[in-house]
Amino acid sequence: MGRRRPASPWRRFGQWTVARLVALVGGLAGRLPLGMAQGLGAGLGRVAYWILPGRRRVALDNLTLVYGDTLSPAARETLARQCFEHLGMTTLECCRLFFGRTESLFGRIRGHGTEHIAEALAHGRGIFFLTGHFGNWELLAATHGHAGFGLSVVVRPLDNPYLDALIARARERSGLRAISKRDAVQGVRAALARGECIGILLDQDAGRQGVFVPFLGHLASTSRALAILALKTRAPVVPAFIHRLADGGHELVLDPEIPLAITGDLDHDIEVATARFTEAIDRHVRAHPEQWFWVHRRWKSRPA
């Protein structure tokens, strides 16, 4: 495969301009009172529901696949619209998280299950925090960094390098470190060797290279990476999720460590572990379906 051609000067200028606009708009939005920001975000989400027909159709198709006739078409449309509203609120909250004052965000988070962190850290191998694109996942990551845990998050670099650098600096405000997917194995091993925690999102389509496990009632291609890393390092995997509350706050929920199946058959152990990880995500999505990322084509890849 040939090397990617360097971006043209005009493309680089366009990328730089987009990053500066994001910083400007994000900075202004980050100064809004939290309640106003959440209300504005919900409104922007409702607008996005109507002006982004492609994403709306993906959400509705996913909801039809999962719920079928158990939800009427009107109920599925309502749930899809609530998803867009939630994503709008999440975006405006992230403006405050990345560019504004964060005290009001962190001050309205209630935590449950934090004892599972101490239990996992007692192994002395670091921790994998398993989560998904659910609730305000950026706030979830920032909460761990804010609480004093050394936390690194495996991310896919953005195509816009200026925007990627802007978001990386913003995340570092909360003590987060980003590990590029391109160097994930090396970066994860180094972080675990320091006794740190690693956040991994495991709810997006992994293509033909993924392992197919049940998710919301249907087989979904899921990355093998977390299972492989956990089996090789024996670092505990702790599910960590955050969901939005009716009063505008958030609830952080940490579940007990997920046990690994270790039989000596690596392919079998990877599939069992990945299924267990996915089941944890499934449970939280079913409890608060409006707060999951339905606009992603999660079931795009199909088993042979």
WONOR-V494343 format. One record per residue. N is the residue number from 1. RES is the residue in one small letter. PHI is phi in radians with two decimals (none if undefined). D_FIRST is the distance of its C-alpha to the first C-alpha in Angstrom with 1 decimal. Layout:
BEGIN
((N	RES	PHI	D_FIRST) (N	RES	PHI	D_FIRST))
END
This chain:
BEGIN
((1	m	none	0.0) (2	g	-1.29	3.8) (3	r	-1.24	6.7) (4	r	-1.19	9.0) (5	r	-1.16	11.9) (6	p	-1.06	15.1) (7	a	-1.13	17.6) (8	s	-1.22	20.4) (9	p	-0.98	23.9) (10	w	-1.18	25.2) (11	r	-1.18	22.6) (12	r	-1.09	23.3) (13	f	-1.12	27.0) (14	g	-1.10	26.7) (15	q	-1.12	25.0) (16	w	-1.11	27.7) (17	t	-1.11	30.4) (18	v	-1.06	29.4) (19	a	-1.09	29.5) (20	r	-1.19	32.9) (21	l	-1.13	34.2) (22	v	-1.07	33.2) (23	a	-1.11	35.0) (24	l	-1.19	38.0) (25	v	-1.13	38.4) (26	g	-1.09	37.6) (27	g	-1.13	40.2) (28	l	-1.18	42.8) (29	a	-1.14	42.2) (30	g	-1.18	42.3) (31	r	-1.64	45.9) (32	l	-1.20	47.2) (33	p	-0.98	49.6) (34	l	-1.01	47.8) (35	g	-1.06	49.7) (36	m	-1.14	49.2) (37	a	-1.09	45.4) (38	q	-1.15	45.2) (39	g	-1.13	47.4) (40	l	-1.11	45.3) (41	g	-1.08	42.1) (42	a	-1.08	43.6) (43	g	-1.12	44.6) (44	l	-1.12	41.1) (45	g	-1.11	39.8) (46	r	-1.14	42.3) (47	v	-1.11	41.2) (48	a	-1.07	37.5) (49	y	-1.00	38.5) (50	w	-1.57	39.8) (51	i	-1.68	37.4) (52	l	-2.09	34.2) (53	p	-1.08	34.8) (54	g	-1.12	31.3) (55	r	-1.17	31.5) (56	r	-1.08	35.1) (57	r	-1.14	34.3) (58	v	-1.06	31.6) (59	a	-1.07	34.3) (60	l	-1.16	37.0) (61	d	-1.11	34.9) (62	n	-1.09	34.2) (63	l	-1.14	37.9) (64	t	-1.14	38.9) (65	l	-1.07	36.8) (66	v	-1.34	38.2) (67	y	-1.76	41.8) (68	g	0.90	42.4) (69	d	-1.39	46.1) (70	t	-1.26	47.2) (71	l	-2.13	46.5) (72	s	-1.23	47.8) (73	p	-0.94	45.6) (74	a	-1.14	47.5) (75	a	-1.18	46.9) (76	r	-1.16	43.2) (77	e	-1.12	43.1) (78	t	-1.10	45.1) (79	l	-1.14	42.8) (80	a	-1.10	39.7) (81	r	-1.12	41.6) (82	q	-1.10	42.6) (83	c	-1.07	38.9) (84	f	-1.10	38.1) (85	e	-1.09	41.2) (86	h	-1.08	40.2) (87	l	-1.14	36.7) (88	g	-1.11	38.6) (89	m	-1.09	40.9) (90	t	-1.07	38.0) (91	t	-1.07	36.4) (92	l	-1.20	39.7) (93	e	-1.11	40.3) (94	c	-1.18	37.0) (95	c	-1.06	38.1) (96	r	-1.19	41.1) (97	l	-1.09	39.1) (98	f	-1.51	36.6) (99	f	-2.19	39.0) (100	g	-2.10	42.6) (101	r	-1.48	45.2) (102	t	-1.81	44.2) (103	e	-1.01	47.6) (104	s	-1.19	48.6) (105	l	-1.21	45.3) (106	f	-1.17	45.6) (107	g	-1.26	49.4) (108	r	-1.99	49.1) (109	i	-1.85	47.0) (110	r	-1.83	48.8) (111	g	-1.99	47.4) (112	h	-2.36	48.0) (113	g	1.47	47.0) (114	t	-1.13	46.3) (115	e	-1.12	48.0) (116	h	-1.22	45.0) (117	i	-1.20	43.1) (118	a	-1.07	45.8) (119	e	-1.11	45.8) (120	a	-1.27	42.0) (121	l	-1.13	42.1) (122	a	-1.10	44.8) (123	h	-1.21	42.3) (124	g	1.32	41.0) (125	r	-2.11	37.3) (126	g	1.40	36.4) (127	i	-2.49	35.8) (128	f	-1.71	33.1) (129	f	-1.62	34.2) (130	l	-1.58	33.0) (131	t	-2.68	33.2) (132	g	-2.58	31.7) (133	h	-1.40	31.5) (134	f	-2.44	35.3) (135	g	1.03	38.1) (136	n	-1.69	37.2) (137	w	-1.17	34.5) (138	e	-1.19	34.0) (139	l	-1.15	37.8) (140	l	-1.01	37.5) (141	a	-1.12	35.1) (142	a	-1.13	37.2) (143	t	-1.09	40.3) (144	h	-1.13	39.2) (145	g	-1.13	38.3) (146	h	-1.12	41.7) (147	a	-1.38	43.5) (148	g	1.76	42.4) (149	f	-1.44	39.8) (150	g	-1.22	36.8) (151	l	-2.15	34.1) (152	s	-2.03	30.4) (153	v	-2.16	28.3) (154	v	-1.41	24.8) (155	v	-2.33	23.2) (156	r	-1.59	20.0) (157	p	-1.02	19.7) (158	l	-1.24	20.6) (159	d	-1.17	18.5) (160	n	-1.58	21.5) (161	p	-1.15	21.6) (162	y	-1.23	25.3) (163	l	-1.21	26.2) (164	d	-1.07	24.4) (165	a	-1.16	26.4) (166	l	-1.09	29.6) (167	i	-1.18	29.3) (168	a	-1.08	28.5) (169	r	-1.13	31.7) (170	a	-1.14	33.6) (171	r	-1.14	32.8) (172	e	-1.13	33.9) (173	r	-1.02	37.3) (174	s	-1.74	37.9) (175	g	1.44	36.6) (176	l	-1.54	33.2) (177	r	-2.14	30.1) (178	a	-1.66	26.7) (179	i	-1.94	24.1) (180	s	-1.18	20.5) (181	k	-1.01	18.8) (182	r	-1.18	15.9) (183	d	-2.11	18.7) (184	a	-1.08	21.0) (185	v	-1.07	22.1) (186	q	-1.12	23.0) (187	g	-1.14	24.6) (188	v	-1.16	26.6) (189	r	-1.05	27.9) (190	a	-1.15	29.1) (191	a	-1.16	30.8) (192	l	-1.13	32.5) (193	a	-1.09	33.7) (194	r	-1.51	35.5) (195	g	1.32	37.1) (196	e	-1.59	35.4) (197	c	-1.90	34.5) (198	i	-2.15	31.1) (199	g	-1.71	30.8) (200	i	-2.31	28.4) (201	l	-1.63	28.3) (202	l	-2.26	27.8) (203	d	-2.24	28.5) (204	q	-2.12	25.4) (205	d	-1.01	23.4) (206	a	-1.86	20.9) (207	g	1.25	19.3) (208	r	-1.23	19.2) (209	q	-1.49	18.6) (210	g	-1.39	21.9) (211	v	-1.82	25.4) (212	f	-1.54	27.8) (213	v	-2.31	31.0) (214	p	-1.16	33.9) (215	f	-2.55	33.9) (216	l	0.93	36.8) (217	g	1.56	37.7) (218	h	-2.46	34.4) (219	l	-1.14	31.5) (220	a	-2.33	28.6) (221	s	-1.19	25.1) (222	t	-2.28	25.3) (223	s	-1.04	23.2) (224	r	-1.44	24.1) (225	a	-1.01	23.4) (226	l	-1.10	27.1) (227	a	-1.07	28.6) (228	i	-1.08	26.5) (229	l	-1.12	27.3) (230	a	-1.15	30.9) (231	l	-1.19	31.4) (232	k	-1.37	30.0) (233	t	-1.70	31.9) (234	r	1.08	34.9) (235	a	-1.27	34.9) (236	p	-1.17	37.0) (237	v	-1.91	35.5) (238	v	-2.02	37.9) (239	p	-1.17	37.5) (240	a	-2.38	38.1) (241	f	-2.42	38.7) (242	i	-2.36	40.4) (243	h	-2.35	42.1) (244	r	-1.37	44.1) (245	l	-1.77	47.9) (246	a	-1.12	50.3) (247	d	-1.51	51.9) (248	g	1.63	48.6) (249	g	-1.49	48.0) (250	h	-2.40	45.4) (251	e	-2.05	45.8) (252	l	-1.63	43.6) (253	v	-2.18	43.6) (254	l	-1.93	42.5) (255	d	-1.70	42.8) (256	p	-1.07	43.5) (257	e	-0.92	40.7) (258	i	-1.54	38.9) (259	p	-1.23	39.6) (260	l	-1.65	36.9) (261	a	-1.63	37.3) (262	i	-2.15	37.0) (263	t	-1.97	37.7) (264	g	1.71	35.3) (265	d	-1.64	33.2) (266	l	-1.07	30.1) (267	d	-1.07	28.7) (268	h	-1.11	32.1) (269	d	-1.15	32.6) (270	i	-1.13	29.4) (271	e	-1.12	30.4) (272	v	-1.12	34.0) (273	a	-1.10	33.0) (274	t	-1.11	30.6) (275	a	-1.12	33.3) (276	r	-1.17	35.8) (277	f	-1.10	33.7) (278	t	-1.16	33.1) (279	e	-1.10	36.9) (280	a	-1.13	37.7) (281	i	-1.14	35.7) (282	d	-0.91	37.2) (283	r	-1.07	40.7) (284	h	-1.29	40.4) (285	v	-1.11	38.8) (286	r	-1.11	41.7) (287	a	-1.27	44.2) (288	h	-2.43	42.9) (289	p	-1.09	40.7) (290	e	-1.18	40.9) (291	q	-1.83	39.1) (292	w	-1.74	35.8) (293	f	-1.55	32.6) (294	w	-1.16	33.3) (295	v	-1.39	31.1) (296	h	-1.69	27.9) (297	r	-1.39	26.9) (298	r	-1.12	27.5) (299	w	-1.85	27.9) (300	k	-1.07	25.0) (301	s	-1.43	23.5) (302	r	-2.12	26.0) (303	p	-1.07	26.7) (304	a	-1.10	26.0))
END
